[in-house]
Amino acid sequence: MTNIDYLIIGGGVYGAGLAWELARQGREVLLLEANTIASGASGGLGQRGVRANGRDIRELPLMRRAYELWPDLAERIGGETGYARVGGLHLIERDRELVSAPAQVWTQERFGIPTRLVERAELHHWEPGLSEAVMAAIFCPKDGVADHTATTRSLAQAASNLGAQIREGCRVERIEVSGGRIVGVITSAGERIAVGQDVILCANGGATDLLAGLGVGGGIRLPVWQRLPQVMLTEPVAHVPMTRLVGHAHRRLSIKAGPGGRVMISGGWLGRVDPASGLPVAVASEVQGNLAEAVAVYPGLAGVGIEEVSADRWESQAIDGIPIIDRIPGVENGLFATAWAGHGWAIAPAVVELLADWVMAGDQPDLLRPFSLGRFGASI
Ligand SMILES: Cc1cc2nc3c(=O)[nH]c(=O)nc-3n(C[C@H](O)[C@H](O)[C@H](O)COP(=O)(O)OP(=O)(O)OC[C@H]3O[C@@H](n4cnc5c(N)ncnc54)[C@H](O)[C@@H]3O)c2cc1C
């Protein structure tokens, strides 16, 4: 394996997206994926929300750029993304959230995210299936949805069409460091792959293990853990009660129209690992809890059957709920990006563009500075 400029570990939207960005700029790229493209958080049931509404303030500049990139991404990569700009509502049921809503509208507007408060009458005219308890909503017309599995596969295909080498079923067990540089990686098959310029770790939760096992300063530990976000698809309903991407100010709820007259329900409810099988499984109380939140907001969903539940895609989360994107400490030729906390999808096109600039030019882009490891102190 010679003439590789960049080695990317992980074939989710970040690894595949970065491979495409680098390949289209004429770089030689090798991407190693432990399983198959989109077998992690970037694949699976339903669609992902492409949302600025309610996002951490430090992510808003990334989302503003992502808004520019999503609409013609399919055309640029010559493949499907399933992107649709349906608009996003952040529902408000309590005075305490109504009071802070103008500040959220102001902040999002200030960061270039078109946002406005929609009052009760207009909101219920738009979404007649909403509970009377919903008193207002923060509306972002540029929010939307995308087909994550299709997009990730399209990005990988586009990268491959431009000459990027993609190897599936190739798990990196260990990163080899010598003289302050990454010099190679060892795969689970025992193969050693030499590294040319840089290694970019886009392995989501897998990054944590690889960094912990790094032969630098006894390994690098991050304030990060893994979780299994739950997604559910109802059976087809007579009337899908929402046309937009819907989130909520205080309920753990994200809800959108699904395929074939179904409704997709999520919002941060979690699966767990079954101790007997060691495999991820859904938890009945989490399914019921998520459904109850959906019915509280859309009473017409009462009694609806759940056709499919999935809680088998690991997602990493940092203690402060925003990503960690930085150089790998102690080596001069490594970067990593992880801890997307269940909202890494929407910003991906903007982040991979910046990551590509970073690896090629060597300078940390300003928009990525808030996500540095340094925010946790100097000793990591
Ligand atoms: C159920 C669910 C719902 C979500 N909803 C939204 C949403 O509505 N909006 C939003 O913005 N975000 C959402 N997200 C978050 C978003 O999907 C993720 O943040 C994003 O897909 C992460 O992409 P990634 O490429 O970093 O990780 P992944 O897609 O997990 O890819 C990492 C890849 O690395 C591979 N890998 C791991 N270790 C190794 C190794 N040692 N060697 C080789 N390969 C390795 C894995 O097999 C995997 O394929 C959701 C996530 C989940 C799970």
The ligand as a Tripos MOL2 file, in Angstrom:
@<TRIPOS>MOLECULE
LIG
   53    58     1     0     0
SMALL
NO_CHARGES

@<TRIPOS>ATOM
      1 C1        -30.5410    6.7770   16.4310 C.3       1 LIG1
      2 C2        -29.7790    8.0330   16.1120 C.ar      1 LIG1
      3 C3        -30.4870    9.1690   15.7400 C.ar      1 LIG1
      4 C4        -29.7820   10.3520   15.4110 C.ar      1 LIG1
      5 N1        -30.4810   11.4400   14.9910 N.ar      1 LIG1
      6 C5        -29.8020   12.5440   14.5890 C.ar      1 LIG1
      7 C6        -30.5080   13.6630   14.0600 C.ar      1 LIG1
      8 O1        -31.7280   13.6410   13.9300 O.2       1 LIG1
      9 N2        -29.7740   14.7570   13.6940 N.ar      1 LIG1
     10 C7        -28.4260   14.8170   13.8320 C.ar      1 LIG1
     11 O2        -27.8190   15.8500   13.5070 O.2       1 LIG1
     12 N3        -27.7250   13.7470   14.2960 N.ar      1 LIG1
     13 C8        -28.3830   12.6290   14.6640 C.ar      1 LIG1
     14 N4        -27.6940   11.5320   15.1250 N.ar      1 LIG1
     15 C9        -26.2250   11.6010   15.2120 C.3       1 LIG1
     16 C10       -25.5090   11.2760   13.9060 C.3       1 LIG1
     17 O3        -26.1590   10.2550   13.2000 O.3       1 LIG1
     18 C11       -24.0700   10.8720   14.2490 C.3       1 LIG1
     19 O4        -23.4910   11.8820   15.0510 O.3       1 LIG1
     20 C12       -23.1900   10.7010   13.0090 C.3       1 LIG1
     21 O5        -23.8120    9.8160   12.1020 O.3       1 LIG1
     22 C13       -21.8080   10.1980   13.4310 C.3       1 LIG1
     23 O6        -21.0610    9.9220   12.2790 O.3       1 LIG1
     24 P1        -19.6160    9.2450   12.3880 P.3       1 LIG1
     25 O7        -19.1440    9.0800   10.9920 O.co2     1 LIG1
     26 O8        -18.7630   10.0040   13.3320 O.co2     1 LIG1
     27 O9        -19.8640    7.8640   13.1420 O.3       1 LIG1
     28 P2        -20.3930    6.4430   12.6370 P.3       1 LIG1
     29 O10       -21.4520    6.5550   11.6270 O.co2     1 LIG1
     30 O11       -20.7030    5.6780   13.8920 O.co2     1 LIG1
     31 O12       -19.1380    5.8430   11.9170 O.3       1 LIG1
     32 C14       -17.9960    5.4010   12.5960 C.3       1 LIG1
     33 C15       -17.5090    4.1720   11.8860 C.3       1 LIG1
     34 O13       -16.2350    3.8290   12.4030 O.3       1 LIG1
     35 C16       -16.1330    2.4290   12.3720 C.3       1 LIG1
     36 N5        -15.0880    2.0400   13.3270 N.ar      1 LIG1
     37 C17       -15.1340    2.1160   14.6850 C.ar      1 LIG1
     38 N6        -13.9810    1.6910   15.2070 N.ar      1 LIG1
     39 C18       -13.1900    1.3310   14.1530 C.ar      1 LIG1
     40 C19       -11.8830    0.8000   14.0590 C.ar      1 LIG1
     41 N7        -11.1550    0.5440   15.1510 N.pl3     1 LIG1
     42 N8        -11.3780    0.5400   12.8290 N.ar      1 LIG1
     43 C20       -12.1090    0.7900   11.7070 C.ar      1 LIG1
     44 N9        -13.3600    1.2930   11.7480 N.ar      1 LIG1
     45 C21       -13.8950    1.5660   12.9610 C.ar      1 LIG1
     46 C22       -17.5180    1.9360   12.7470 C.3       1 LIG1
     47 O14       -17.7540    0.6090   12.2970 O.3       1 LIG1
     48 C23       -18.4140    2.9590   12.0710 C.3       1 LIG1
     49 O15       -18.8880    2.5260   10.8160 O.3       1 LIG1
     50 C24       -28.3700   10.3660   15.4850 C.ar      1 LIG1
     51 C25       -27.6700    9.2110   15.8770 C.ar      1 LIG1
     52 C26       -28.3600    8.0550   16.1810 C.ar      1 LIG1
     53 C27       -27.5910    6.8210   16.5730 C.3       1 LIG1
@<TRIPOS>BOND
     1     1     2 1
     2     2     3 ar
     3     2    52 ar
     4     3     4 ar
     5     4     5 ar
     6     4    50 ar
     7     5     6 ar
     8     6     7 ar
     9     6    13 1
    10     7     8 2
    11     7     9 ar
    12     9    10 ar
    13    10    11 2
    14    10    12 ar
    15    12    13 ar
    16    13    14 ar
    17    14    15 1
    18    14    50 ar
    19    15    16 1
    20    16    17 1
    21    16    18 1
    22    18    19 1
    23    18    20 1
    24    20    21 1
    25    20    22 1
    26    22    23 1
    27    23    24 1
    28    24    25 2
    29    24    26 1
    30    24    27 1
    31    27    28 1
    32    28    29 2
    33    28    30 1
    34    28    31 1
    35    31    32 1
    36    32    33 1
    37    33    34 1
    38    33    48 1
    39    34    35 1
    40    35    36 1
    41    35    46 1
    42    36    37 ar
    43    36    45 ar
    44    37    38 ar
    45    38    39 ar
    46    39    40 ar
    47    39    45 ar
    48    40    41 1
    49    40    42 ar
    50    42    43 ar
    51    43    44 ar
    52    44    45 ar
    53    46    47 1
    54    46    48 1
    55    48    49 1
    56    50    51 ar
    57    51    52 ar
    58    52    53 1
@<TRIPOS>SUBSTRUCTURE
     1 LIG1         1 GROUP 0 **** ****
